[in-house]
Amino acid sequence: MPTDESVSEMTKILGLTGGIASGKSTVSEYFKTFGIPIIDADKVAHDVMRAGQPVVRDIAETFGEEVMLPNGEIDREKLGQIVFKDSDKRKQLDNLVQTEIRDEIERRIKVLMDEKKPLIILDIPLLFEAGYEKMVDEVMVVYVDTATQKERLLKRNTDLTSEDADNRIQSQMPLKDKAEKADVVIDNTGTIDASRKQVEKWLKERYPAIHANA
């Protein structure tokens, strides 16, 4: 990742990850209330997969026109149904899009580092799976147990079957394994307020200036 050494000494990057329906997005939104810049990998992926982008045609050629919408956008729901059920197809998709996503993430990090932001949040579900832990200074994992994760996923996505939920959860590294690799774990099995207090405690201890100025 391109960095300016004098700036990188001042800027720290927190890798924020979790699993589907673990509550990572809730934690990310809470960080925003402190004015901390967030690079959301899902939004980056959305941007590089917009209509007219070269990778969109590659996806259509690989997975068929049925994953395309009439306006030239990717039908993300149909594509998801394909790749969450087949690990080989999921790898095919990753191979098509990961380079462009990584390049765009690195570009956005460089912009924020040039602005001398003290802390950047890299919000990425597949942080460990895709090797992004090498790009960050610390990793925070938002953890829930598998039963809670499935329950919340089915409640959030009411069109999913129990099998669909299992496929989506199993397509990612187990949260307990991610928690073991983390520098800090936010236990989100309880209330949102309890999770926020954990985040605030970490921020107050690690970045008191940001916490004080919020």
C-alpha positions in Angstrom: 0.0 0.0 0.0 1.4 3.4 -1.0 2.1 5.5 2.1 4.0 8.7 3.0 6.1 7.7 6.0 5.8 11.0 7.8 2.0 10.8 7.5 1.7 7.1 8.3 3.3 7.7 11.7 0.4 10.0 12.6 -2.4 8.0 11.0 -3.6 4.7 12.3 -6.0 2.2 10.5 -8.4 0.1 12.4 -9.7 -2.9 10.6 -13.3 -3.4 11.6 -14.8 -6.8 10.8 -17.3 -9.4 11.9 -19.8 -11.6 10.1 -23.1 -11.4 8.4 -25.7 -10.1 11.0 -23.1 -9.8 13.7 -23.7 -6.0 14.2 -20.6 -4.7 12.5 -22.5 -2.1 10.6 -24.0 -0.8 13.9 -20.5 -0.4 15.3 -19.3 1.3 12.2 -22.2 3.8 12.4 -21.3 4.6 16.0 -17.7 5.4 15.0 -19.1 7.9 12.5 -20.7 9.9 15.3 -17.1 10.7 16.5 -16.3 12.1 13.1 -13.9 9.2 12.2 -13.7 8.5 8.5 -15.0 5.1 7.4 -13.9 3.2 4.3 -16.8 0.7 3.7 -15.5 -2.2 1.6 -19.1 -3.1 0.6 -19.7 0.4 -0.7 -16.4 0.3 -2.6 -17.5 -3.0 -4.1 -20.8 -1.5 -5.1 -18.9 1.4 -6.8 -16.6 -0.8 -8.8 -19.5 -3.0 -9.9 -21.7 -0.2 -11.2 -23.1 -0.2 -14.7 -20.5 0.6 -17.3 -17.5 -0.6 -15.2 -15.3 -3.2 -17.0 -15.8 -5.8 -14.3 -19.6 -5.8 -14.8 -19.2 -7.3 -18.3 -16.8 -9.9 -16.9 -19.3 -10.9 -14.3 -22.1 -11.2 -16.9 -19.9 -13.4 -19.1 -18.9 -15.6 -16.2 -22.3 -16.0 -14.4 -24.8 -15.3 -17.3 -27.1 -12.5 -18.3 -29.6 -13.6 -15.6 -27.5 -11.8 -13.0 -28.0 -8.5 -14.9 -30.7 -6.0 -14.5 -32.3 -4.1 -17.5 -30.4 -0.9 -16.5 -27.0 -2.6 -16.8 -26.5 -3.0 -13.0 -25.7 -6.3 -11.3 -28.7 -8.1 -9.7 -26.8 -8.5 -6.5 -29.6 -10.7 -5.0 -29.4 -13.2 -7.8 -25.6 -13.2 -7.9 -25.6 -13.7 -4.1 -27.9 -16.7 -4.5 -25.4 -18.3 -6.9 -22.1 -17.6 -5.0 -23.3 -18.3 -1.5 -24.3 -21.9 -2.5 -21.1 -22.7 -4.4 -17.6 -22.0 -3.0 -16.0 -22.4 -6.5 -18.3 -19.7 -8.0 -17.6 -17.5 -5.0 -13.9 -17.8 -5.7 -14.6 -16.9 -9.3 -16.3 -13.7 -8.3 -13.6 -12.8 -5.9 -11.0 -13.3 -8.6 -12.9 -10.9 -10.9 -13.5 -8.1 -8.4 -10.9 -8.2 -5.6 -8.1 -6.4 -7.4 -10.2 -3.5 -8.4 -11.7 -3.3 -4.9 -8.3 -3.4 -3.2 -6.9 -0.7 -5.5 -9.8 1.6 -4.7 -9.5 1.0 -1.0 -5.8 1.8 -1.1 -6.5 5.0 -3.1 -9.1 6.1 -0.5 -6.7 5.3 2.4 -4.0 7.4 0.7 -6.3 10.4 0.4 -7.2 10.3 4.1 -3.6 9.8 5.2 -2.6 12.8 3.1 -5.3 14.7 5.0 -3.5 13.5 8.3 -6.5 11.9 9.8 -5.5 10.4 13.1 -7.7 7.3 12.7 -9.3 5.6 9.7 -11.8 2.7 10.0 -11.6 0.1 7.3 -14.9 -1.6 7.5 -14.6 -4.9 5.7 -16.5 -8.2 6.3 -13.9 -10.4 4.7 -10.9 -8.7 6.3 -9.1 -12.0 7.2 -10.4 -14.0 4.3 -9.0 -11.5 1.8 -5.8 -10.7 3.6 -6.6 -7.1 4.6 -5.3 -7.5 8.1 -1.8 -6.7 6.6 -3.1 -3.2 5.7 -4.2 -2.2 9.2 -2.6 -1.4 12.6 -5.3 -3.1 14.7 -8.3 -5.4 14.1 -11.6 -5.1 15.9 -14.0 -8.0 15.6 -17.7 -7.6 16.4 -18.7 -11.0 17.8 -21.9 -12.9 18.4 -22.4 -16.6 18.8 -23.6 -18.6 15.8 -27.2 -19.2 17.1 -27.6 -15.5 17.7 -26.1 -14.7 14.3 -28.5 -17.0 12.5 -31.5 -15.7 14.4 -30.7 -12.1 13.6 -30.0 -12.9 10.0 -33.4 -14.6 9.5 -35.2 -11.8 11.3 -33.4 -9.2 9.1 -33.8 -11.1 5.8 -37.2 -12.6 6.0 -37.0 -14.0 2.5 -34.2 -16.4 3.5 -34.7 -20.0 4.4 -32.9 -21.6 7.3 -30.6 -23.3 4.7 -29.9 -20.0 3.0 -28.9 -18.5 6.3 -26.6 -21.4 7.1 -25.0 -21.1 3.6 -24.3 -17.4 4.1 -22.9 -17.8 7.6 -20.7 -20.8 6.5 -19.4 -18.9 3.5 -17.4 -16.7 6.0 -14.7 -17.6 8.5 -16.4 -18.5 11.8 -16.7 -15.5 14.1 -15.0 -17.4 17.0 -11.9 -17.8 14.7 -12.0 -14.2 13.8 -12.2 -13.2 17.5 -9.1 -15.3 18.3 -7.2 -13.3 15.6 -8.4 -9.9 16.8 -6.7 -7.2 18.8 -10.0 -6.2 20.3 -13.4 -8.0 20.4 -16.7 -6.2 20.8 -19.3 -8.7 22.2 -22.5 -7.9 20.5 -24.6 -10.7 21.9 -26.3 -8.2 24.3 -27.9 -4.8 23.7 -26.8 -2.2 21.2 -26.1 0.1 24.1 -23.8 -2.5 25.7 -21.8 -2.7 22.5 -21.5 1.0 22.2 -20.1 1.3 25.7 -17.4 -1.2 24.7 -16.5 0.8 21.6 -16.5 4.0 23.6 -14.3 2.5 26.3 -11.8 1.3 23.6 -11.8 4.7 21.9 -11.4 6.6 25.1 -8.4 4.5 26.1 -6.7 4.3 22.6 -7.6 7.7 21.1 -8.6 10.1 24.0 -8.2 13.2 21.8 -10.8 11.9 19.3 -13.1 10.9 22.1 -12.7 14.2 23.9 -13.4 16.3 20.8 -16.5 14.4 19.7 
